[in-house]
Amino acid sequence: MRKAGILMGIPSLPSDYGIGCFSKEAYEFVDFLKKSNQKYWQILPICPTSFGDSPYQSFSSFAGNPYFIDLNTLIDEGVLSEEDCKSADFGTDNTQIDYGKLYKERYKLLYKAYLNTDLDTKEYWDFIEKNKSWLDDYAEFMALKEKNDGKAWNEWQIRTVNNEKETEFWKYIQYKFFEQWYRLKNYANENGIEIIGDIPIYVSYDSVEVWKHPELFQLDGEGRPINVAGCPPDGFSETGQLWGNPLYRWEMHEKDGFLWWISRISYALSLYDVLRIDHFRGFCEYYSIPYGDDTARNGKWLKAPGRELFRAIENKLGKQKIIAEDLGFITDSVRQLLSECGFMGMKVFEFAFDSRDDNGTLVYMPHNYPKKCVAYTATHDNEPVSSWFMQIQERERKQVRDYLCDYNTPDRDIAIPFISRIMQSSAEICIIPIQDYMKKGSESRINTPETVGINWRWRVDKGELTDALSDLIASMTKRYGR
């Protein structure tokens, strides 16, 4: 049975205190999805953010983002007061997250809640024991980062914690995060909604993984990256994309049978119902850029052990529901790996009309979608359809109109027939960014690659998730048999 869902990151939800978190608004959004006949909620990574507030640059691959912890729940538990939360300045713009104010205010409130919480409970100690494999290292890393004024681990002067109390706060944060996360996930599942989670291929240099396991990454004797990740120049960027993440030392991963990767995938699968793996291309061949370069021009493609890695994962974990982000320049070897793994690939309708794409646009035309794929109008890295349509060339707009056989819908409303067309495709799953149903423009774009400081900020204003919007989504989903 073909199904549909909505792409909206948890920070995009409305909230009283900075971010939508796991508050009543999140539960109301699940109700909204159910009323709208949706079966999936796709979210962005829920790990802590670091450089540029990006969830793809995290301090940890396993920890949860402290910003998501619902403060109203902590008020109900009696460890914070309404006065505590109302006195914090999270900003006044209901449509934009102010990460600077969040950083300044949220941790103070969480620390106060920690001091007021009795942690001598079975639930807390069960959590500590269950997550010991990553939690101890994460708590130590964050405690040391705090003692070193937030500097990256390679700049630390203080390299030891004095006692368990220094790490306990960071363990408490994770305890509350996952307590609230699983409560929300269970509510979604009980209401027929599966959550599609996202796992970045790479980790941040300033992360507990690189600090604790430098042997798994391409670092020199002093702990500095040798080569870093990115994408080569193409029709979208003359200089390519320089992400800067340290690359894996794959031969070390192969030595122990990919245990780190098996642990990471297994853990992610325990958090979500379906897992989207970012930048699948990099598991077949990865783009290696010399550390210190200003652009990605001097990079080169090198072989990665994708086949061996995913075979080891399947042997240990069995067949799983996985979506592979197979966008960008895709070679026959990547297609072969995707087929061998049996994962669903991705199709993005906007890409069908981009004249800069020398890799061919026909595969992104909905009439060519195979059954085993996930169809999107756009992703978090793209312009919402309404503003995208205004920005593309006139001949590309004509191609869109011709393909849709629609010459009458106003430009600002073109997202609706755009959605309708991929709903009609054979794709097993159809995921629509909430912005496209709402006919939003550039102000709601989540991320513009190769930019810093302007991303990951948009959120739905209170009252925008209306009955009329739900009825529109429900009727379109039913019309096309999803």
C-alpha positions as CSV (number, residue, x, y, z in Angstrom):
1,M,0.0,0.0,0.0
2,R,1.3,3.4,-1.0
3,K,1.6,5.8,1.9
4,A,2.3,9.5,2.6
5,G,3.9,11.6,5.3
6,I,5.2,15.0,6.2
7,L,8.7,16.3,6.6
8,M,9.1,18.7,9.5
9,G,11.9,18.9,12.0
10,I,11.0,19.0,15.7
11,P,12.5,22.5,16.1
12,S,10.0,23.7,13.5
13,L,7.1,23.2,15.9
14,P,5.6,26.2,17.8
15,S,6.6,26.5,21.5
16,D,6.2,28.7,24.5
17,Y,9.9,28.4,25.4
18,G,12.2,28.7,22.4
19,I,11.8,25.3,20.6
20,G,8.8,23.1,20.1
21,C,10.5,20.2,21.8
22,F,8.5,17.3,23.2
23,S,5.7,19.7,24.4
24,K,2.0,19.5,24.0
25,E,2.5,21.0,20.5
26,A,4.4,17.9,19.4
27,Y,1.5,15.7,20.5
28,E,-0.9,18.0,18.8
29,F,1.1,17.7,15.7
30,V,0.8,13.9,15.9
31,D,-3.0,14.4,16.1
32,F,-2.7,16.7,13.1
33,L,-0.9,14.0,11.1
34,K,-3.5,11.4,12.0
35,K,-6.4,13.7,11.1
36,S,-4.6,14.5,7.8
37,N,-4.4,10.7,6.9
38,Q,-0.6,10.7,7.1
39,K,1.4,7.6,8.1
40,Y,4.9,9.1,8.4
41,W,6.5,12.0,10.2
42,Q,10.1,12.5,8.9
43,I,12.3,14.6,11.1
44,L,15.9,15.9,11.0
45,P,18.6,14.4,13.3
46,I,17.8,14.9,17.0
47,C,21.4,15.0,18.2
48,P,23.0,18.0,20.0
49,T,24.0,20.8,17.6
50,S,27.4,22.4,17.5
51,F,28.9,24.6,14.8
52,G,26.4,26.6,12.8
53,D,23.5,25.1,14.8
54,S,23.4,22.2,12.3
55,P,22.1,18.8,13.3
56,Y,24.7,17.4,10.9
57,Q,27.5,18.9,13.0
58,S,27.0,17.3,16.4
59,F,28.9,16.7,19.6
60,S,27.7,13.2,19.6
61,S,26.1,10.6,17.3
62,F,24.2,9.0,20.2
63,A,23.1,11.8,22.5
64,G,19.8,13.8,22.2
65,N,19.5,17.6,21.8
66,P,19.0,19.3,25.2
67,Y,17.1,22.1,23.5
68,F,14.2,19.6,22.8
69,I,13.5,18.9,26.5
70,D,10.1,20.2,27.3
71,L,10.2,22.8,30.1
72,N,6.4,22.5,30.8
73,T,6.9,18.9,31.7
74,L,9.6,19.9,34.1
75,I,7.2,22.4,35.6
76,D,4.6,19.7,36.0
77,E,7.2,17.5,37.7
78,G,7.9,20.3,40.2
79,V,11.6,20.8,39.4
80,L,11.0,24.1,37.7
81,S,8.5,26.9,38.2
82,E,6.6,28.9,35.6
83,E,8.4,32.0,36.9
84,D,11.7,30.4,36.1
85,C,10.8,29.7,32.5
86,K,8.9,33.0,31.9
87,S,11.9,35.0,33.1
88,A,14.1,33.5,30.4
89,D,14.6,35.4,27.2
90,F,14.1,33.1,24.3
91,G,13.2,35.8,21.8
92,T,9.9,37.2,20.6
93,D,9.8,36.0,17.0
94,N,7.3,33.1,16.7
95,T,8.7,32.0,13.3
96,Q,12.5,32.1,14.0
97,I,14.6,30.2,16.6
98,D,17.2,32.3,18.3
99,Y,19.9,29.8,19.1
100,G,22.1,32.3,20.8
101,K,19.4,33.0,23.4
102,L,18.6,29.3,23.7
103,Y,22.2,28.5,24.5
104,K,22.4,31.2,27.1
105,E,19.0,30.4,28.8
106,R,18.2,26.8,28.3
107,Y,21.2,25.2,30.2
108,K,20.6,27.4,33.2
109,L,17.1,26.2,33.5
110,L,18.1,22.6,32.9
111,Y,20.7,22.8,35.6
112,K,18.2,24.2,38.1
113,A,15.9,21.3,37.2
114,Y,18.8,18.9,37.8
115,L,19.5,20.3,41.2
116,N,15.8,19.9,42.1
117,T,15.6,16.3,40.9
118,D,16.0,13.2,43.0
119,L,18.0,10.9,40.8
120,D,18.1,8.0,43.2
121,T,15.4,6.1,41.3
122,K,15.3,2.7,39.5
123,E,14.3,4.4,36.2
124,Y,17.4,6.7,36.3
125,W,19.9,3.9,37.1
126,D,18.3,1.6,34.5
127,F,18.8,4.3,31.9
128,I,22.5,4.8,33.0
129,E,23.2,1.1,32.8
130,K,21.4,0.6,29.5
131,N,23.3,3.5,27.8
132,K,26.7,3.0,29.4
133,S,28.4,2.2,26.1
134,W,28.2,5.9,25.0
135,L,26.8,7.9,27.9
136,D,29.9,7.9,30.1
137,D,32.1,9.2,27.3
138,Y,29.6,11.8,26.3
139,A,29.1,13.1,29.8
140,E,32.9,13.3,30.3
141,F,33.3,15.1,27.0
142,M,30.7,17.7,27.7
143,A,32.0,18.3,31.3
144,L,35.5,18.9,29.9
145,K,34.2,21.1,27.2
146,E,32.4,23.2,29.9
147,K,35.6,23.4,32.0
148,N,37.5,24.6,28.9
149,D,35.0,27.4,28.1
150,G,33.4,25.5,25.3
151,K,36.5,25.1,23.2
152,A,37.0,22.3,20.7
153,W,38.7,19.2,22.3
154,N,42.0,19.7,20.5
155,E,42.3,23.1,22.3
156,W,41.6,21.9,25.9
157,Q,44.0,22.8,28.7
158,I,42.1,20.8,31.3
159,R,41.8,17.2,30.3
160,T,40.4,15.4,33.4
161,V,37.2,15.6,35.5
162,N,37.6,15.6,39.2
163,N,34.5,13.5,40.2
164,E,31.2,12.0,39.2
165,K,29.3,15.1,40.1
166,E,30.9,17.0,37.2
167,T,29.4,14.5,34.7
168,E,26.1,13.8,36.4
169,F,24.3,16.9,35.0
170,W,25.0,15.8,31.4
171,K,23.7,12.3,32.2
172,Y,20.6,13.8,33.7
173,I,19.9,15.8,30.5
174,Q,20.1,12.7,28.4
175,Y,17.8,10.8,30.9
176,K,15.2,13.5,30.5
177,F,15.6,13.8,26.8
178,F,15.0,10.1,26.1
179,E,12.3,9.8,28.7
180,Q,10.4,12.5,26.8
181,W,11.4,11.3,23.3
182,Y,10.1,7.7,23.8
183,R,6.9,9.1,25.3
184,L,6.3,11.1,22.1
185,K,7.4,8.3,19.8
186,N,5.1,5.8,21.5
187,Y,2.2,8.3,21.2
188,A,2.9,8.6,17.5
189,N,3.0,4.9,17.0
190,E,-0.2,4.3,19.0
191,N,-1.8,6.7,16.5
192,G,-0.6,5.0,13.4
193,I,2.3,7.3,12.7
194,E,5.8,6.0,12.1
195,I,8.8,8.3,12.6
196,I,11.5,8.5,9.9
197,G,14.7,9.5,11.5
198,D,17.9,10.7,10.0
199,I,21.5,9.6,10.5
200,P,24.4,11.8,9.1
201,I,27.1,9.9,7.4
202,Y,29.9,11.9,9.1
203,V,30.5,13.2,12.6
204,S,31.8,16.6,13.6
205,Y,35.5,17.0,14.3
206,D,34.6,18.5,17.7
207,S,32.7,15.4,18.8
208,V,33.1,12.7,21.5
209,E,33.6,10.1,18.8
210,V,36.7,11.8,17.3
211,W,38.0,12.7,20.8
212,K,37.6,9.2,22.2
213,H,38.3,7.1,19.1
214,P,40.8,9.0,16.9
215,E,42.1,5.8,15.4
216,L,38.8,5.5,13.5
217,F,39.4,8.8,11.6
218,Q,41.9,10.2,9.2
219,L,44.0,12.2,11.7
220,D,47.7,12.9,12.0
221,G,49.9,12.3,15.0
222,E,48.7,15.5,16.6
223,G,45.0,14.8,16.2
224,R,44.5,17.1,13.2
225,P,42.5,16.0,10.2
226,I,44.5,14.9,7.2
227,N,41.6,15.0,4.7
228,V,38.0,16.2,5.1
229,A,34.6,15.6,3.6
230,G,32.7,17.5,1.0
231,C,31.4,17.4,-2.6
232,P,33.1,18.2,-5.9
233,P,32.3,21.3,-8.1
234,D,29.2,20.8,-10.2
235,G,26.4,22.7,-11.9
236,F,25.2,23.9,-8.4
237,S,28.5,25.1,-7.1
238,E,31.7,26.1,-9.0
239,T,33.9,25.4,-6.1
240,G,32.1,22.4,-4.6
241,Q,31.0,22.0,-1.0
242,L,33.6,21.9,1.8
243,W,31.9,20.3,4.8
244,G,35.0,19.9,6.8
245,N,34.1,16.7,8.7
246,P,37.0,14.3,9.3
247,L,36.9,11.2,7.1
248,Y,36.8,7.6,8.3
249,R,39.9,5.5,8.4
250,W,38.0,2.6,6.8
251,E,40.7,0.0,7.2
252,M,40.4,0.4,11.0
253,H,36.6,-0.1,10.8
254,E,37.1,-3.2,8.7
255,K,39.5,-4.7,11.2
256,D,36.9,-5.3,13.9
257,G,34.0,-6.0,11.5
258,F,32.6,-2.5,11.6
259,L,31.6,-2.7,15.2
260,W,31.3,1.1,15.6
261,W,29.0,1.3,12.6
262,I,26.9,-1.6,13.7
263,S,26.4,0.0,17.1
264,R,25.5,3.3,15.6
265,I,22.9,1.9,13.2
266,S,21.5,-0.4,15.8
267,Y,21.1,2.5,18.2
268,A,19.4,4.7,15.5
269,L,17.0,1.9,14.7
270,S,16.0,1.8,18.3
271,L,15.1,5.5,18.1
272,Y,13.1,5.5,14.9
273,D,10.7,3.3,12.9
274,V,12.4,4.0,9.6
275,L,16.0,5.2,9.2
276,R,17.2,7.6,6.5
277,I,21.0,7.4,5.9
278,D,22.4,10.7,4.7
279,H,24.8,10.9,1.7
280,F,24.6,7.2,0.8
281,R,27.0,8.0,-2.1
282,G,29.8,8.3,0.4
283,F,29.6,4.6,1.4
284,C,30.5,3.6,-2.1
285,E,33.1,6.3,-2.9
286,Y,33.9,9.3,-0.8
287,Y,35.2,12.7,-1.8
288,S,38.5,13.4,0.0
289,I,39.7,17.1,0.3
290,P,43.1,18.0,1.7
291,Y,42.7,19.6,5.1
292,G,43.3,23.3,5.0
293,D,42.0,23.9,1.5
294,D,39.6,26.8,1.1
295,T,37.4,25.0,-1.5
296,A,36.6,21.5,-2.6
297,R,38.4,21.8,-6.0
298,N,41.4,19.7,-5.1
299,G,39.5,16.7,-3.8
300,K,39.4,13.2,-5.2
301,W,37.1,10.2,-5.1
302,L,38.3,7.2,-3.1
303,K,36.8,3.8,-2.6
304,A,34.7,3.1,0.5
305,P,33.7,-0.4,1.8
306,G,30.0,0.0,1.3
307,R,29.2,-3.5,0.3
308,E,31.2,-5.1,3.1
309,L,29.8,-2.5,5.7
310,F,26.1,-3.1,4.9
311,R,26.6,-6.8,4.7
312,A,28.1,-6.8,8.2
313,I,25.2,-4.6,9.4
314,E,22.6,-6.9,7.9
315,N,24.3,-10.1,9.2
316,K,24.1,-8.6,12.7
317,L,20.8,-6.7,12.7
318,G,18.8,-8.4,9.9
319,K,16.8,-6.6,7.2
320,Q,15.7,-3.1,8.3
321,K,13.5,-0.3,6.9
322,I,16.1,2.1,5.5
323,I,16.0,5.0,3.1
324,A,19.2,5.8,1.3
325,E,19.8,9.5,0.4
326,D,21.1,8.7,-3.1
327,L,21.0,12.2,-4.5
328,G,23.7,14.1,-6.4
329,F,26.1,12.6,-8.9
330,I,25.2,8.9,-8.8
331,T,27.4,6.3,-10.6
332,D,26.5,2.8,-11.6
333,S,28.5,1.5,-8.6
334,V,26.2,3.5,-6.3
335,R,23.1,2.1,-8.0
336,Q,24.5,-1.4,-7.7
337,L,25.1,-0.9,-4.0
338,L,21.6,0.4,-3.5
339,S,20.1,-2.5,-5.3
340,E,22.2,-5.1,-3.3
341,C,21.3,-3.5,0.0
342,G,17.6,-3.4,-0.9
343,F,17.2,0.1,0.4
344,M,14.7,2.6,-0.9
345,G,16.2,5.5,-2.8
346,M,15.0,9.1,-3.0
347,K,13.5,11.1,-5.8
348,V,13.2,14.9,-5.6
349,F,10.7,16.5,-8.0
350,E,12.4,19.9,-8.1
351,F,15.5,18.2,-9.5
352,A,13.6,17.2,-12.7
353,F,13.7,20.8,-14.0
354,D,17.2,21.9,-13.2
355,S,19.1,22.6,-16.4
356,R,22.4,22.8,-14.4
357,D,22.3,19.0,-13.7
358,D,24.4,17.2,-16.2
359,N,23.6,13.9,-14.5
360,G,20.2,13.8,-16.1
361,T,16.8,14.9,-14.8
362,L,14.6,12.2,-16.3
363,V,15.0,10.0,-13.2
364,Y,13.3,12.7,-11.1
365,M,10.2,12.9,-13.3
366,P,7.3,11.2,-11.4
367,H,6.3,9.0,-14.3
368,N,9.7,7.4,-14.1
369,Y,9.7,6.7,-10.3
370,P,10.1,3.0,-9.4
371,K,7.9,1.6,-6.7
372,K,10.8,1.1,-4.3
373,C,11.6,4.8,-3.6
374,V,10.5,7.7,-1.5
375,A,9.3,10.8,-3.5
376,Y,9.8,14.3,-2.3
377,T,8.8,17.7,-3.7
378,A,11.9,19.1,-2.0
379,T,14.2,18.4,1.0
380,H,15.4,20.5,3.9
381,D,18.3,21.5,1.7
382,N,16.1,23.0,-1.0
383,E,13.9,26.0,-1.5
384,P,10.2,25.4,-0.8
385,V,8.4,24.8,-4.1
386,S,6.6,28.2,-4.2
387,S,9.8,30.2,-3.9
388,W,11.8,27.7,-6.0
389,F,9.3,28.2,-8.8
390,M,9.7,32.0,-8.7
391,Q,13.5,31.7,-8.8
392,I,14.1,29.2,-11.6
393,Q,14.5,30.4,-15.2
394,E,11.5,31.2,-17.4
395,R,12.1,28.2,-19.7
396,E,12.3,25.9,-16.6
397,R,9.0,27.4,-15.4
398,K,7.5,26.6,-18.8
399,Q,8.7,23.0,-18.5
400,V,7.0,22.7,-15.1
401,R,3.7,24.1,-16.5
402,D,3.9,21.8,-19.5
403,Y,4.7,18.7,-17.3
404,L,1.8,19.5,-15.0
405,C,-0.5,20.5,-17.9
406,D,-1.4,23.4,-15.7
407,Y,-1.3,27.0,-17.0
408,N,-3.8,28.6,-14.7
409,T,-2.7,28.0,-11.1
410,P,-1.1,31.2,-9.8
411,D,2.6,31.0,-9.4
412,R,2.4,31.4,-5.6
413,D,0.1,28.3,-5.4
414,I,2.0,26.0,-7.8
415,A,3.1,23.8,-4.8
416,I,-0.3,22.2,-4.7
417,P,-0.4,20.7,-8.2
418,F,3.3,19.9,-7.7
419,I,2.4,17.8,-4.7
420,S,-0.5,16.2,-6.6
421,R,1.8,15.0,-9.3
422,I,4.2,13.0,-7.1
423,M,1.2,11.7,-5.1
424,Q,0.1,10.0,-8.4
425,S,3.5,8.4,-8.9
426,S,4.3,4.7,-8.2
427,A,6.6,5.7,-5.3
428,E,5.9,3.5,-2.2
429,I,6.2,6.6,0.1
430,C,5.6,10.2,-0.6
431,I,7.0,12.8,1.9
432,I,6.0,16.4,1.6
433,P,7.7,19.3,3.5
434,I,5.0,21.0,5.6
435,Q,6.1,24.3,4.0
436,D,4.9,23.1,0.6
437,Y,1.4,22.3,1.8
438,M,1.4,25.7,3.4
439,K,2.6,27.4,0.2
440,K,5.5,29.0,2.1
441,G,8.4,30.8,0.5
442,S,12.1,31.4,1.1
443,E,11.4,32.6,4.7
444,S,10.7,29.0,5.6
445,R,13.7,27.4,4.0
446,I,15.5,25.1,6.5
447,N,19.0,25.0,5.1
448,T,21.0,26.6,2.4
449,P,24.2,24.5,1.9
450,E,27.5,26.3,2.1
451,T,26.1,29.1,4.4
452,V,26.3,29.5,8.2
453,G,24.3,31.4,10.7
454,I,21.0,31.7,8.7
455,N,19.9,28.1,8.8
456,W,17.8,25.7,10.9
457,R,15.7,28.6,12.3
458,W,12.3,28.5,10.8
459,R,9.3,27.2,12.7
460,V,5.6,27.1,12.2
461,D,3.8,30.0,13.8
462,K,1.1,29.2,16.4
463,G,-2.3,28.7,14.7
464,E,-0.9,27.8,11.3
465,L,-1.7,24.1,11.6
466,T,-5.4,24.7,10.9
467,D,-8.3,22.4,10.2
468,A,-8.4,23.8,6.7
469,L,-4.8,22.8,6.1
470,S,-5.5,19.3,7.6
471,D,-8.5,18.9,5.3
472,L,-6.4,19.8,2.3
473,I,-3.7,17.3,3.1
474,A,-6.3,14.6,3.9
475,S,-8.2,15.1,0.7
476,M,-5.1,15.0,-1.5
477,T,-3.8,11.9,0.3
478,K,-7.2,10.1,-0.2
479,R,-7.6,11.2,-3.8
480,Y,-4.4,9.5,-4.9
481,G,-4.9,6.3,-2.9
482,R,-2.3,7.0,-0.1
